[in-house]
Amino acid sequence: MENEYYSQENHGPYSLFELGDFQLECGRTLADCQLAYSCFGELNSEKTNAIVFTVMFSGTNKAMEKYIGKGLALDPEKYFIVVPNQLGSGLSTSPHNAPPPDEGPDFPQISIGDDVRAQHRLLTEKFGVKSIDLVLGWSMGGQQTYEWCVRYPEMVRRAAPIGGTARTTPHDSLYVEVFCEALKSDPAWEHGRYTQPHAVELGLKRLAHVFALMGNCTEFYRQEKWTDLGIASLDGYLSGFWETWFKPMDPNNLLCMASKWKRGDVCAVSGKSLKDTLGSIRAKVFVIAFTQDMFIPLTDCKYEQEMIPGSELRQVPTLWGHFGMLGLAQEDFDLINSILSEALQSPCAA
């Protein structure tokens, strides 16, 4: 189904890596599977200066580009930075662009492990990367970051999961279920068999409001911090920020990603307990948490961080809550950038 939102114009430049017939962990195969990605900088001759910046729910490679630039921690004059999109997220092979029999609601179940295996193939087959200086990602990107650490410990030297957990908690699983039900409550949903790309407008609006409810902390609303964006009212914030973000997206794509989020569990690859799995991580890990995050609370991040040998916890105190990563407040962006710089300068696994 054609959707103009998922285009080079909106999210480029990005490239496509051909995975061929890609075997999924669920047992099905995605024919002619493609992984969308963007790159910044040059790979050194030793092929050891790579950074992998994984992408969050509903995001694409474009969403985190502000953290990449000359003089920043993620400096393309020093590092080769790869930003791979999730399978199912819209630019890679996804429900809205897959051919029969995998299109729309018939798209197979994707896992965080599938994403990371595809990314590993991109890094090793396309570029010949030998080691990775830093894997990082926010929210669902944090899930992928933990998966990299456990699945490919010989490659990952440092890691920075940001506002994300290695195993989805029961609370977070419930949250995912609620926003999915909000999306599917639109009569135009038609069990995922809508025929117009923007038919499920009411469902996307409801999903956006659930994200607004939990994405920022309560003090954000009391202080009416949307005025910092030049928005005059709460209604204007809901429509001009949250609804505008989700409205152009494909519902089946969002539900594909949500399913991965809900089932996220790094222990699936290790077959061990969470304590033993995180305890086996060899990379130097900086766990970054937003102190007033209502998606992934500080306590959830700290709980896992304490299981990782030699890891460190860094806190970002922002009223933007989980969405402090967007860096809409300059002080949030500056602090996150400084933590990433500290992580890259830290001693790490060989």
Buried (B, 14 or more C-beta within 10 A) or exposed (E): BEBEBBEEEEBBEBBEBEBEEBBBBEEBEBEEBBBBBBBBBEBEEEBBBBBBBBBBBBBBBBBBBEBBBEEBBBBBEBBBBBBBBBBBBBBBBBBBBBEEEBBBBEBBBBBBBBBBBBBBBBBBEBBEBBBBBBBBBBBBBBBBBBBBBBBBEEBBBBBBBBBBBBBBBEEBBEBBEBBBEBBBEBEBBBEBEBEEBBBBEBBBBBBBBBBBBBBBBEEBBEEEBBEEEEBEEEEBBBBBBBBEBBBBBBBBBBBBBBBBBBBBBBBBBBEBEBEEBBEBBBBBBBBBBBBBBBBBBBEBBEBBBEBBEEBBBBBBEBBBBBBBBBBBBEEBBEBBBEBBBBBBEBEBBE
